[in-house]
Amino acid sequence: MKRLSASELIQKDFIENRSRLIDLAAFLDRIDRASHVSLESDFRMGSLQKAIVELIQGGSDRVERIQNLLSDQSILLLESAEKNQGAFGAVQNGCC
């Protein structure tokens, strides 16, 4: 399979990713309008802010850096899986 050039990738995927960025902006706008919620009050929003910084910094390894920010790096076994079934999509308590 032929590797696409940057120009070809932009042509192929720009609209889809433009839409994703607008969706993210809309989500952040809704959070800003919710008077009882602040970005600092939820660990997930802190993780999202850090991921956005990584996104802006660029580099060919940004997906790895962002995935690590949004993944639990713990290797400890949980006492009970039943209590911890929910996924948060970010790491609590400022870990990692």
mmCIF file as gemmi writes it, N, C-alpha and C atoms, coordinates in Angstrom:
data_model
loop_
_atom_site.group_PDB
_atom_site.id
_atom_site.type_symbol
_atom_site.label_atom_id
_atom_site.label_alt_id
_atom_site.label_comp_id
_atom_site.label_asym_id
_atom_site.label_entity_id
_atom_site.label_seq_id
_atom_site.pdbx_PDB_ins_code
_atom_site.Cartn_x
_atom_site.Cartn_y
_atom_site.Cartn_z
_atom_site.occupancy
_atom_site.B_iso_or_equiv
_atom_site.pdbx_formal_charge
_atom_site.auth_seq_id
_atom_site.auth_asym_id
_atom_site.pdbx_PDB_model_num
ATOM 1 N N . MET Axp A 1 ? 0.844 -1.181 0 1 0 ? 1 A 1
ATOM 2 C CA . MET Axp A 1 ? 0 0 0 1 0 ? 1 A 1
ATOM 3 C C . MET Axp A 1 ? 0.887 1.241 0 1 0 ? 1 A 1
ATOM 4 N N . LYS Axp A 2 ? 0.558 2.187 -0.851 1 0 ? 2 A 1
ATOM 5 C CA . LYS Axp A 2 ? 1.333 3.414 -0.991 1 0 ? 2 A 1
ATOM 6 C C . LYS Axp A 2 ? 1.163 4.303 0.235 1 0 ? 2 A 1
ATOM 7 N N . ARG Axp A 3 ? 2.259 4.823 0.738 1 0 ? 3 A 1
ATOM 8 C CA . ARG Axp A 3 ? 2.234 5.766 1.858 1 0 ? 3 A 1
ATOM 9 C C . ARG Axp A 3 ? 1.791 7.125 1.328 1 0 ? 3 A 1
ATOM 10 N N . LEU Axp A 4 ? 0.802 7.73 1.967 1 0 ? 4 A 1
ATOM 11 C CA . LEU Axp A 4 ? 0.28 9.01 1.517 1 0 ? 4 A 1
ATOM 12 C C . LEU Axp A 4 ? 1.204 10.151 1.921 1 0 ? 4 A 1
ATOM 13 N N . SER Axp A 5 ? 1.27 11.164 1.094 1 0 ? 5 A 1
ATOM 14 C CA . SER Axp A 5 ? 2.026 12.37 1.424 1 0 ? 5 A 1
ATOM 15 C C . SER Axp A 5 ? 1.222 13.204 2.419 1 0 ? 5 A 1
ATOM 16 N N . ALA Axp A 6 ? 1.87 14.193 3.025 1 0 ? 6 A 1
ATOM 17 C CA . ALA Axp A 6 ? 1.168 15.078 3.953 1 0 ? 6 A 1
ATOM 18 C C . ALA Axp A 6 ? -0.005 15.757 3.264 1 0 ? 6 A 1
ATOM 19 N N . SER Axp A 7 ? 0.2 16.217 2.051 1 0 ? 7 A 1
ATOM 20 C CA . SER Axp A 7 ? -0.868 16.875 1.295 1 0 ? 7 A 1
ATOM 21 C C . SER Axp A 7 ? -2.036 15.922 1.055 1 0 ? 7 A 1
ATOM 22 N N . GLU Axp A 8 ? -1.749 14.685 0.712 1 0 ? 8 A 1
ATOM 23 C CA . GLU Axp A 8 ? -2.803 13.689 0.479 1 0 ? 8 A 1
ATOM 24 C C . GLU Axp A 8 ? -3.546 13.36 1.775 1 0 ? 8 A 1
ATOM 25 N N . LEU Axp A 9 ? -2.827 13.274 2.891 1 0 ? 9 A 1
ATOM 26 C CA . LEU Axp A 9 ? -3.461 13.017 4.183 1 0 ? 9 A 1
ATOM 27 C C . LEU Axp A 9 ? -4.393 14.157 4.575 1 0 ? 9 A 1
ATOM 28 N N . ILE Axp A 10 ? -3.922 15.385 4.351 1 0 ? 10 A 1
ATOM 29 C CA . ILE Axp A 10 ? -4.768 16.541 4.656 1 0 ? 10 A 1
ATOM 30 C C . ILE Axp A 10 ? -6.028 16.506 3.805 1 0 ? 10 A 1
ATOM 31 N N . GLN Axp A 11 ? -5.861 16.257 2.52 1 0 ? 11 A 1
ATOM 32 C CA . GLN Axp A 11 ? -7.006 16.18 1.61 1 0 ? 11 A 1
ATOM 33 C C . GLN Axp A 11 ? -7.994 15.103 2.055 1 0 ? 11 A 1
ATOM 34 N N . LYS Axp A 12 ? -7.479 13.981 2.48 1 0 ? 12 A 1
ATOM 35 C CA . LYS Axp A 12 ? -8.307 12.823 2.855 1 0 ? 12 A 1
ATOM 36 C C . LYS Axp A 12 ? -8.998 13.004 4.21 1 0 ? 12 A 1
ATOM 37 N N . ASP Axp A 13 ? -8.295 13.547 5.207 1 0 ? 13 A 1
ATOM 38 C CA . ASP Axp A 13 ? -8.786 13.499 6.589 1 0 ? 13 A 1
ATOM 39 C C . ASP Axp A 13 ? -9.095 14.843 7.232 1 0 ? 13 A 1
ATOM 40 N N . PHE Axp A 14 ? -8.902 15.953 6.528 1 0 ? 14 A 1
ATOM 41 C CA . PHE Axp A 14 ? -9.066 17.266 7.154 1 0 ? 14 A 1
ATOM 42 C C . PHE Axp A 14 ? -10.477 17.481 7.696 1 0 ? 14 A 1
ATOM 43 N N . ILE Axp A 15 ? -11.489 17.255 6.889 1 0 ? 15 A 1
ATOM 44 C CA . ILE Axp A 15 ? -12.875 17.552 7.3 1 0 ? 15 A 1
ATOM 45 C C . ILE Axp A 15 ? -13.265 16.745 8.537 1 0 ? 15 A 1
ATOM 46 N N . GLU Axp A 16 ? -12.917 15.477 8.561 1 0 ? 16 A 1
ATOM 47 C CA . GLU Axp A 16 ? -13.238 14.632 9.723 1 0 ? 16 A 1
ATOM 48 C C . GLU Axp A 16 ? -12.581 15.168 10.99 1 0 ? 16 A 1
ATOM 49 N N . ASN Axp A 17 ? -11.335 15.551 10.909 1 0 ? 17 A 1
ATOM 50 C CA . ASN Axp A 17 ? -10.627 16.041 12.093 1 0 ? 17 A 1
ATOM 51 C C . ASN Axp A 17 ? -11.021 17.463 12.462 1 0 ? 17 A 1
ATOM 52 N N . ARG Axp A 18 ? -11.407 18.254 11.488 1 0 ? 18 A 1
ATOM 53 C CA . ARG Axp A 18 ? -11.97 19.572 11.758 1 0 ? 18 A 1
ATOM 54 C C . ARG Axp A 18 ? -13.221 19.411 12.61 1 0 ? 18 A 1
ATOM 55 N N . SER Axp A 19 ? -14.057 18.46 12.248 1 0 ? 19 A 1
ATOM 56 C CA . SER Axp A 19 ? -15.283 18.186 12.987 1 0 ? 19 A 1
ATOM 57 C C . SER Axp A 19 ? -14.977 17.761 14.432 1 0 ? 19 A 1
ATOM 58 N N . ARG Axp A 20 ? -13.972 16.923 14.6 1 0 ? 20 A 1
ATOM 59 C CA . ARG Axp A 20 ? -13.58 16.484 15.955 1 0 ? 20 A 1
ATOM 60 C C . ARG Axp A 20 ? -13.14 17.667 16.809 1 0 ? 20 A 1
ATOM 61 N N . LEU Axp A 21 ? -12.389 18.565 16.201 1 0 ? 21 A 1
ATOM 62 C CA . LEU Axp A 21 ? -11.907 19.734 16.935 1 0 ? 21 A 1
ATOM 63 C C . LEU Axp A 21 ? -13.065 20.649 17.33 1 0 ? 21 A 1
ATOM 64 N N . ILE Axp A 22 ? -14.025 20.831 16.425 1 0 ? 22 A 1
ATOM 65 C CA . ILE Axp A 22 ? -15.203 21.632 16.745 1 0 ? 22 A 1
ATOM 66 C C . ILE Axp A 22 ? -16.012 20.966 17.857 1 0 ? 22 A 1
ATOM 67 N N . ASP Axp A 23 ? -16.135 19.636 17.825 1 0 ? 23 A 1
ATOM 68 C CA . ASP Axp A 23 ? -16.827 18.909 18.902 1 0 ? 23 A 1
ATOM 69 C C . ASP Axp A 23 ? -16.14 19.134 20.242 1 0 ? 23 A 1
ATOM 70 N N . LEU Axp A 24 ? -14.823 19.082 20.259 1 0 ? 24 A 1
ATOM 71 C CA . LEU Axp A 24 ? -14.073 19.309 21.499 1 0 ? 24 A 1
ATOM 72 C C . LEU Axp A 24 ? -14.289 20.739 21.995 1 0 ? 24 A 1
ATOM 73 N N . ALA Axp A 25 ? -14.232 21.708 21.091 1 0 ? 25 A 1
ATOM 74 C CA . ALA Axp A 25 ? -14.466 23.097 21.471 1 0 ? 25 A 1
ATOM 75 C C . ALA Axp A 25 ? -15.871 23.277 22.049 1 0 ? 25 A 1
ATOM 76 N N . ALA Axp A 26 ? -16.859 22.634 21.448 1 0 ? 26 A 1
ATOM 77 C CA . ALA Axp A 26 ? -18.235 22.724 21.944 1 0 ? 26 A 1
ATOM 78 C C . ALA Axp A 26 ? -18.348 22.112 23.337 1 0 ? 26 A 1
ATOM 79 N N . PHE Axp A 27 ? -17.692 20.991 23.559 1 0 ? 27 A 1
ATOM 80 C CA . PHE Axp A 27 ? -17.681 20.352 24.876 1 0 ? 27 A 1
ATOM 81 C C . PHE Axp A 27 ? -17.079 21.3 25.911 1 0 ? 27 A 1
ATOM 82 N N . LEU Axp A 28 ? -15.931 21.896 25.589 1 0 ? 28 A 1
ATOM 83 C CA . LEU Axp A 28 ? -15.281 22.81 26.524 1 0 ? 28 A 1
ATOM 84 C C . LEU Axp A 28 ? -16.13 24.055 26.775 1 0 ? 28 A 1
ATOM 85 N N . ASP Axp A 29 ? -16.816 24.557 25.746 1 0 ? 29 A 1
ATOM 86 C CA . ASP Axp A 29 ? -17.727 25.685 25.929 1 0 ? 29 A 1
ATOM 87 C C . ASP Axp A 29 ? -18.857 25.327 26.884 1 0 ? 29 A 1
ATOM 88 N N . ARG Axp A 30 ? -19.421 24.122 26.745 1 0 ? 30 A 1
ATOM 89 C CA . ARG Axp A 30 ? -20.497 23.695 27.652 1 0 ? 30 A 1
ATOM 90 C C . ARG Axp A 30 ? -19.989 23.603 29.087 1 0 ? 30 A 1
ATOM 91 N N . ILE Axp A 31 ? -18.775 23.106 29.269 1 0 ? 31 A 1
ATOM 92 C CA . ILE Axp A 31 ? -18.186 23.041 30.618 1 0 ? 31 A 1
ATOM 93 C C . ILE Axp A 31 ? -18.031 24.444 31.182 1 0 ? 31 A 1
ATOM 94 N N . ASP Axp A 32 ? -17.519 25.372 30.367 1 0 ? 32 A 1
ATOM 95 C CA . ASP Axp A 32 ? -17.336 26.755 30.821 1 0 ? 32 A 1
ATOM 96 C C . ASP Axp A 32 ? -18.655 27.401 31.233 1 0 ? 32 A 1
ATOM 97 N N . ARG Axp A 33 ? -19.741 27.068 30.549 1 0 ? 33 A 1
ATOM 98 C CA . ARG Axp A 33 ? -21.048 27.656 30.866 1 0 ? 33 A 1
ATOM 99 C C . ARG Axp A 33 ? -21.711 27.013 32.08 1 0 ? 33 A 1
ATOM 100 N N . ALA Axp A 34 ? -21.258 25.864 32.483 1 0 ? 34 A 1
ATOM 101 C CA . ALA Axp A 34 ? -21.84 25.179 33.646 1 0 ? 34 A 1
ATOM 102 C C . ALA Axp A 34 ? -21.247 25.804 34.903 1 0 ? 34 A 1
ATOM 103 N N . SER Axp A 35 ? -21.983 26.661 35.546 1 0 ? 35 A 1
ATOM 104 C CA . SER Axp A 35 ? -21.448 27.456 36.648 1 0 ? 35 A 1
ATOM 105 C C . SER Axp A 35 ? -20.991 26.607 37.838 1 0 ? 35 A 1
ATOM 106 N N . HIS Axp A 36 ? -21.551 25.432 38.008 1 0 ? 36 A 1
ATOM 107 C CA . HIS Axp A 36 ? -21.193 24.609 39.15 1 0 ? 36 A 1
ATOM 108 C C . HIS Axp A 36 ? -20.006 23.68 38.87 1 0 ? 36 A 1
ATOM 109 N N . VAL Axp A 37 ? -19.439 23.755 37.685 1 0 ? 37 A 1
ATOM 110 C CA . VAL Axp A 37 ? -18.315 22.896 37.325 1 0 ? 37 A 1
ATOM 111 C C . VAL Axp A 37 ? -17.171 23.773 36.838 1 0 ? 37 A 1
ATOM 112 N N . SER Axp A 38 ? -15.973 23.489 37.337 1 0 ? 38 A 1
ATOM 113 C CA . SER Axp A 38 ? -14.804 24.197 36.82 1 0 ? 38 A 1
ATOM 114 C C . SER Axp A 38 ? -13.811 23.168 36.307 1 0 ? 38 A 1
ATOM 115 N N . LEU Axp A 39 ? -12.923 23.607 35.448 1 0 ? 39 A 1
ATOM 116 C CA . LEU Axp A 39 ? -11.921 22.695 34.891 1 0 ? 39 A 1
ATOM 117 C C . LEU Axp A 39 ? -11.059 22.102 35.995 1 0 ? 39 A 1
ATOM 118 N N . GLU Axp A 40 ? -10.837 22.866 37.061 1 0 ? 40 A 1
ATOM 119 C CA . GLU Axp A 40 ? -9.976 22.396 38.145 1 0 ? 40 A 1
ATOM 120 C C . GLU Axp A 40 ? -10.682 21.411 39.08 1 0 ? 40 A 1
ATOM 121 N N . SER Axp A 41 ? -12.009 21.329 39.014 1 0 ? 41 A 1
ATOM 122 C CA . SER Axp A 41 ? -12.744 20.516 39.981 1 0 ? 41 A 1
ATOM 123 C C . SER Axp A 41 ? -12.83 19.041 39.597 1 0 ? 41 A 1
ATOM 124 N N . ASP Axp A 42 ? -12.329 18.654 38.445 1 0 ? 42 A 1
ATOM 125 C CA . ASP Axp A 42 ? -12.441 17.27 38.015 1 0 ? 42 A 1
ATOM 126 C C . ASP Axp A 42 ? -11.118 16.82 37.399 1 0 ? 42 A 1
ATOM 127 N N . PHE Axp A 43 ? -10.58 15.731 37.897 1 0 ? 43 A 1
ATOM 128 C CA . PHE Axp A 43 ? -9.277 15.23 37.437 1 0 ? 43 A 1
ATOM 129 C C . PHE Axp A 43 ? -9.279 14.942 35.934 1 0 ? 43 A 1
ATOM 130 N N . ARG Axp A 44 ? -10.425 14.554 35.393 1 0 ? 44 A 1
ATOM 131 C CA . ARG Axp A 44 ? -10.49 14.263 33.964 1 0 ? 44 A 1
ATOM 132 C C . ARG Axp A 44 ? -10.237 15.51 33.127 1 0 ? 44 A 1
ATOM 133 N N . MET Axp A 45 ? -10.741 16.641 33.59 1 0 ? 45 A 1
ATOM 134 C CA . MET Axp A 45 ? -10.52 17.888 32.858 1 0 ? 45 A 1
ATOM 135 C C . MET Axp A 45 ? -9.052 18.301 32.936 1 0 ? 45 A 1
ATOM 136 N N . GLY Axp A 46 ? -8.423 18.057 34.077 1 0 ? 46 A 1
ATOM 137 C CA . GLY Axp A 46 ? -6.99 18.333 34.184 1 0 ? 46 A 1
ATOM 138 C C . GLY Axp A 46 ? -6.191 17.482 33.215 1 0 ? 46 A 1
ATOM 139 N N . SER Axp A 47 ? -6.559 16.223 33.102 1 0 ? 47 A 1
ATOM 140 C CA . SER Axp A 47 ? -5.887 15.332 32.156 1 0 ? 47 A 1
ATOM 141 C C . SER Axp A 47 ? -6.124 15.77 30.719 1 0 ? 47 A 1
ATOM 142 N N . LEU Axp A 48 ? -7.336 16.215 30.432 1 0 ? 48 A 1
ATOM 143 C CA . LEU Axp A 48 ? -7.652 16.69 29.089 1 0 ? 48 A 1
ATOM 144 C C . LEU Axp A 48 ? -6.842 17.947 28.754 1 0 ? 48 A 1
ATOM 145 N N . GLN Axp A 49 ? -6.713 18.849 29.721 1 0 ? 49 A 1
ATOM 146 C CA . GLN Axp A 49 ? -5.912 20.057 29.502 1 0 ? 49 A 1
ATOM 147 C C . GLN Axp A 49 ? -4.455 19.696 29.203 1 0 ? 49 A 1
ATOM 148 N N . LYS Axp A 50 ? -3.903 18.773 29.955 1 0 ? 50 A 1
ATOM 149 C CA . LYS Axp A 50 ? -2.518 18.337 29.716 1 0 ? 50 A 1
ATOM 150 C C . LYS Axp A 50 ? -2.385 17.702 28.338 1 0 ? 50 A 1
ATOM 151 N N . ALA Axp A 51 ? -3.39 16.926 27.934 1 0 ? 51 A 1
ATOM 152 C CA . ALA Axp A 51 ? -3.359 16.28 26.619 1 0 ? 51 A 1
ATOM 153 C C . ALA Axp A 51 ? -3.413 17.317 25.501 1 0 ? 51 A 1
ATOM 154 N N . ILE Axp A 52 ? -4.179 18.379 25.697 1 0 ? 52 A 1
ATOM 155 C CA . ILE Axp A 52 ? -4.252 19.441 24.693 1 0 ? 52 A 1
ATOM 156 C C . ILE Axp A 52 ? -2.901 20.132 24.55 1 0 ? 52 A 1
ATOM 157 N N . VAL Axp A 53 ? -2.215 20.341 25.669 1 0 ? 53 A 1
ATOM 158 C CA . VAL Axp A 53 ? -0.87 20.925 25.615 1 0 ? 53 A 1
ATOM 159 C C . VAL Axp A 53 ? 0.057 20.023 24.81 1 0 ? 53 A 1
ATOM 160 N N . GLU Axp A 54 ? -0.007 18.731 25.043 1 0 ? 54 A 1
ATOM 161 C CA . GLU Axp A 54 ? 0.817 17.78 24.284 1 0 ? 54 A 1
ATOM 162 C C . GLU Axp A 54 ? 0.466 17.812 22.799 1 0 ? 54 A 1
ATOM 163 N N . LEU Axp A 55 ? -0.808 17.939 22.516 1 0 ? 55 A 1
ATOM 164 C CA . LEU Axp A 55 ? -1.255 18.008 21.126 1 0 ? 55 A 1
ATOM 165 C C . LEU Axp A 55 ? -0.64 19.212 20.419 1 0 ? 55 A 1
ATOM 166 N N . ILE Axp A 56 ? -0.632 20.34 21.093 1 0 ? 56 A 1
ATOM 167 C CA . ILE Axp A 56 ? -0.087 21.567 20.517 1 0 ? 56 A 1
ATOM 168 C C . ILE Axp A 56 ? 1.427 21.49 20.358 1 0 ? 56 A 1
ATOM 169 N N . GLN Axp A 57 ? 2.101 20.802 21.288 1 0 ? 57 A 1
ATOM 170 C CA . GLN Axp A 57 ? 3.558 20.71 21.22 1 0 ? 57 A 1
ATOM 171 C C . GLN Axp A 57 ? 4.041 19.961 19.987 1 0 ? 57 A 1
ATOM 172 N N . GLY Axp A 58 ? 3.213 19.108 19.462 1 0 ? 58 A 1
ATOM 173 C CA . GLY Axp A 58 ? 3.581 18.397 18.239 1 0 ? 58 A 1
ATOM 174 C C . GLY Axp A 58 ? 4.594 17.294 18.47 1 0 ? 58 A 1
ATOM 175 N N . GLY Axp A 59 ? 5.183 16.839 17.385 1 0 ? 59 A 1
ATOM 176 C CA . GLY Axp A 59 ? 6.132 15.736 17.447 1 0 ? 59 A 1
ATOM 177 C C . GLY Axp A 59 ? 5.487 14.445 16.987 1 0 ? 59 A 1
ATOM 178 N N . SER Axp A 60 ? 6.31 13.567 16.484 1 0 ? 60 A 1
ATOM 179 C CA . SER Axp A 60 ? 5.783 12.318 15.92 1 0 ? 60 A 1
ATOM 180 C C . SER Axp A 60 ? 5.363 11.31 16.983 1 0 ? 60 A 1
ATOM 181 N N . ASP Axp A 61 ? 5.609 11.62 18.262 1 0 ? 61 A 1
ATOM 182 C CA . ASP Axp A 61 ? 5.218 10.698 19.331 1 0 ? 61 A 1
ATOM 183 C C . ASP Axp A 61 ? 4.085 11.26 20.192 1 0 ? 61 A 1
ATOM 184 N N . ARG Axp A 62 ? 3.368 12.262 19.687 1 0 ? 62 A 1
ATOM 185 C CA . ARG Axp A 62 ? 2.332 12.892 20.51 1 0 ? 62 A 1
ATOM 186 C C . ARG Axp A 62 ? 1.226 11.919 20.889 1 0 ? 62 A 1
ATOM 187 N N . VAL Axp A 63 ? 0.87 10.991 20.016 1 0 ? 63 A 1
ATOM 188 C CA . VAL Axp A 63 ? -0.197 10.045 20.359 1 0 ? 63 A 1
ATOM 189 C C . VAL Axp A 63 ? 0.223 9.183 21.55 1 0 ? 63 A 1
ATOM 190 N N . GLU Axp A 64 ? 1.484 8.793 21.607 1 0 ? 64 A 1
ATOM 191 C CA . GLU Axp A 64 ? 1.981 8.002 22.742 1 0 ? 64 A 1
ATOM 192 C C . GLU Axp A 64 ? 1.948 8.827 24.027 1 0 ? 64 A 1
ATOM 193 N N . ARG Axp A 65 ? 2.38 10.077 23.958 1 0 ? 65 A 1
ATOM 194 C CA . ARG Axp A 65 ? 2.375 10.944 25.137 1 0 ? 65 A 1
ATOM 195 C C . ARG Axp A 65 ? 0.958 11.171 25.645 1 0 ? 65 A 1
ATOM 196 N N . ILE Axp A 66 ? 0.042 11.41 24.729 1 0 ? 66 A 1
ATOM 197 C CA . ILE Axp A 66 ? -1.344 11.652 25.127 1 0 ? 66 A 1
ATOM 198 C C . ILE Axp A 66 ? -1.989 10.377 25.664 1 0 ? 66 A 1
ATOM 199 N N . GLN Axp A 67 ? -1.731 9.254 25.027 1 0 ? 67 A 1
ATOM 200 C CA . GLN Axp A 67 ? -2.275 7.978 25.513 1 0 ? 67 A 1
ATOM 201 C C . GLN Axp A 67 ? -1.783 7.69 26.923 1 0 ? 67 A 1
ATOM 202 N N . ASN Axp A 68 ? -0.514 7.977 27.187 1 0 ? 68 A 1
ATOM 203 C CA . ASN Axp A 68 ? 0.03 7.766 28.529 1 0 ? 68 A 1
ATOM 204 C C . ASN Axp A 68 ? -0.619 8.687 29.557 1 0 ? 68 A 1
ATOM 205 N N . LEU Axp A 69 ? -0.911 9.915 29.164 1 0 ? 69 A 1
ATOM 206 C CA . LEU Axp A 69 ? -1.589 10.841 30.074 1 0 ? 69 A 1
ATOM 207 C C . LEU Axp A 69 ? -2.99 10.358 30.433 1 0 ? 69 A 1
ATOM 208 N N . LEU Axp A 70 ? -3.64 9.703 29.499 1 0 ? 70 A 1
ATOM 209 C CA . LEU Axp A 70 ? -5.033 9.313 29.676 1 0 ? 70 A 1
ATOM 210 C C . LEU Axp A 70 ? -5.203 7.832 30.027 1 0 ? 70 A 1
ATOM 211 N N . SER Axp A 71 ? -4.114 7.186 30.452 1 0 ? 71 A 1
ATOM 212 C CA . SER Axp A 71 ? -4.165 5.763 30.785 1 0 ? 71 A 1
ATOM 213 C C . SER Axp A 71 ? -3.647 5.523 32.191 1 0 ? 71 A 1
ATOM 214 N N . ASP Axp A 72 ? -4.256 4.584 32.86 1 0 ? 72 A 1
ATOM 215 C CA . ASP Axp A 72 ? -3.818 4.19 34.202 1 0 ? 72 A 1
ATOM 216 C C . ASP Axp A 72 ? -2.507 3.426 34.073 1 0 ? 72 A 1
ATOM 217 N N . GLN Axp A 73 ? -1.454 3.938 34.687 1 0 ? 73 A 1
ATOM 218 C CA . GLN Axp A 73 ? -0.142 3.32 34.61 1 0 ? 73 A 1
ATOM 219 C C . GLN Axp A 73 ? 0.133 2.354 35.768 1 0 ? 73 A 1
ATOM 220 N N . SER Axp A 74 ? -0.841 2.202 36.658 1 0 ? 74 A 1
ATOM 221 C CA . SER Axp A 74 ? -0.672 1.352 37.825 1 0 ? 74 A 1
ATOM 222 C C . SER Axp A 74 ? -0.515 -0.114 37.431 1 0 ? 74 A 1
ATOM 223 N N . ILE Axp A 75 ? 0.365 -0.81 38.119 1 0 ? 75 A 1
ATOM 224 C CA . ILE Axp A 75 ? 0.527 -2.24 37.897 1 0 ? 75 A 1
ATOM 225 C C . ILE Axp A 75 ? 0.013 -3.046 39.089 1 0 ? 75 A 1
ATOM 226 N N . LEU Axp A 76 ? -0.566 -2.34 40.086 1 0 ? 76 A 1
ATOM 227 C CA . LEU Axp A 76 ? -1.094 -3.012 41.265 1 0 ? 76 A 1
ATOM 228 C C . LEU Axp A 76 ? -2.424 -3.677 40.953 1 0 ? 76 A 1
ATOM 229 N N . LEU Axp A 77 ? -2.614 -4.86 41.511 1 0 ? 77 A 1
ATOM 230 C CA . LEU Axp A 77 ? -3.881 -5.571 41.336 1 0 ? 77 A 1
ATOM 231 C C . LEU Axp A 77 ? -4.933 -4.954 42.242 1 0 ? 77 A 1
ATOM 232 N N . LEU Axp A 78 ? -6.159 -4.878 41.756 1 0 ? 78 A 1
ATOM 233 C CA . LEU Axp A 78 ? -7.263 -4.38 42.559 1 0 ? 78 A 1
ATOM 234 C C . LEU Axp A 78 ? -7.76 -5.48 43.472 1 0 ? 78 A 1
ATOM 235 N N . GLU Axp A 79 ? -8.224 -5.086 44.674 1 0 ? 79 A 1
ATOM 236 C CA . GLU Axp A 79 ? -8.779 -6.079 45.592 1 0 ? 79 A 1
ATOM 237 C C . GLU Axp A 79 ? -10.026 -6.713 45.011 1 0 ? 79 A 1
ATOM 238 N N . SER Axp A 80 ? -10.834 -5.892 44.37 1 0 ? 80 A 1
ATOM 239 C CA . SER Axp A 80 ? -12.085 -6.394 43.809 1 0 ? 80 A 1
ATOM 240 C C . SER Axp A 80 ? -12.386 -5.68 42.51 1 0 ? 80 A 1
ATOM 241 N N . ALA Axp A 81 ? -12.599 -6.44 41.483 1 0 ? 81 A 1
ATOM 242 C CA . ALA Axp A 81 ? -12.942 -5.847 40.196 1 0 ? 81 A 1
ATOM 243 C C . ALA Axp A 81 ? -14.365 -5.301 40.21 1 0 ? 81 A 1
ATOM 244 N N . GLU Axp A 82 ? -15.228 -5.868 41.041 1 0 ? 82 A 1
ATOM 245 C CA . GLU Axp A 82 ? -16.62 -5.436 41.082 1 0 ? 82 A 1
ATOM 246 C C . GLU Axp A 82 ? -16.752 -3.983 41.498 1 0 ? 82 A 1
ATOM 247 N N . LYS Axp A 83 ? -15.927 -3.523 42.427 1 0 ? 83 A 1
ATOM 248 C CA . LYS Axp A 83 ? -16.003 -2.15 42.901 1 0 ? 83 A 1
ATOM 249 C C . LYS Axp A 83 ? -15.425 -1.176 41.884 1 0 ? 83 A 1
ATOM 250 N N . ASN Axp A 84 ? -14.618 -1.646 40.98 1 0 ? 84 A 1
ATOM 251 C CA . ASN Axp A 84 ? -13.882 -0.755 40.102 1 0 ? 84 A 1
ATOM 252 C C . ASN Axp A 84 ? -14.18 -1.01 38.63 1 0 ? 84 A 1
ATOM 253 N N . GLN Axp A 85 ? -15.427 -1.251 38.313 1 0 ? 85 A 1
ATOM 254 C CA . GLN Axp A 85 ? -15.791 -1.57 36.932 1 0 ? 85 A 1
ATOM 255 C C . GLN Axp A 85 ? -15.806 -0.348 36.031 1 0 ? 85 A 1
ATOM 256 N N . GLY Axp A 86 ? -16.054 0.834 36.578 1 0 ? 86 A 1
ATOM 257 C CA . GLY Axp A 86 ? -16.188 2.028 35.751 1 0 ? 86 A 1
ATOM 258 C C . GLY Axp A 86 ? -14.851 2.496 35.201 1 0 ? 86 A 1
ATOM 259 N N . ALA Axp A 87 ? -14.852 2.929 33.97 1 0 ? 87 A 1
ATOM 260 C CA . ALA Axp A 87 ? -13.661 3.514 33.371 1 0 ? 87 A 1
ATOM 261 C C . ALA Axp A 87 ? -13.804 5.031 33.419 1 0 ? 87 A 1
ATOM 262 N N . PHE Axp A 88 ? -12.723 5.712 33.764 1 0 ? 88 A 1
ATOM 263 C CA . PHE Axp A 88 ? -12.753 7.159 33.866 1 0 ? 88 A 1
ATOM 264 C C . PHE Axp A 88 ? -12.13 7.837 32.644 1 0 ? 88 A 1
ATOM 265 N N . GLY Axp A 89 ? -11.279 7.156 31.909 1 0 ? 89 A 1
ATOM 266 C CA . GLY Axp A 89 ? -10.65 7.74 30.748 1 0 ? 89 A 1
ATOM 267 C C . GLY Axp A 89 ? -9.505 8.661 31.079 1 0 ? 89 A 1
ATOM 268 N N . ALA Axp A 90 ? -9.141 8.73 32.359 1 0 ? 90 A 1
ATOM 269 C CA . ALA Axp A 90 ? -8.024 9.551 32.818 1 0 ? 90 A 1
ATOM 270 C C . ALA Axp A 90 ? -7.572 8.993 34.16 1 0 ? 90 A 1
ATOM 271 N N . VAL Axp A 91 ? -6.427 9.433 34.601 1 0 ? 91 A 1
ATOM 272 C CA . VAL Axp A 91 ? -5.858 8.925 35.846 1 0 ? 91 A 1
ATOM 273 C C . VAL Axp A 91 ? -6.22 9.863 36.991 1 0 ? 91 A 1
ATOM 274 N N . GLN Axp A 92 ? -6.753 9.306 38.073 1 0 ? 92 A 1
ATOM 275 C CA . GLN Axp A 92 ? -7.107 10.1 39.247 1 0 ? 92 A 1
ATOM 276 C C . GLN Axp A 92 ? -5.885 10.433 40.085 1 0 ? 92 A 1
ATOM 277 N N . ASN Axp A 93 ? -6.053 11.422 40.962 1 0 ? 93 A 1
ATOM 278 C CA . ASN Axp A 93 ? -5.054 11.783 41.973 1 0 ? 93 A 1
ATOM 279 C C . ASN Axp A 93 ? -3.735 12.25 41.386 1 0 ? 93 A 1
ATOM 280 N N . GLY Axp A 94 ? -3.742 12.858 40.237 1 0 ? 94 A 1
ATOM 281 C CA . GLY Axp A 94 ? -2.53 13.419 39.665 1 0 ? 94 A 1
ATOM 282 C C . GLY Axp A 94 ? -1.451 12.416 39.33 1 0 ? 94 A 1
ATOM 283 N N . CYS Axp A 95 ? -1.8 11.169 39.276 1 0 ? 95 A 1
ATOM 284 C CA . CYS Axp A 95 ? -0.817 10.143 38.97 1 0 ? 95 A 1
ATOM 285 C C . CYS Axp A 95 ? -0.348 10.266 37.535 1 0 ? 95 A 1
ATOM 286 N N . CYS Axp A 96 ? 0.883 10.02 37.293 1 0 ? 96 A 1
ATOM 287 C CA . CYS Axp A 96 ? 1.497 9.903 35.974 1 0 ? 96 A 1
ATOM 288 C C . CYS Axp A 96 ? 1.429 11.177 35.244 1 0 ? 96 A 1
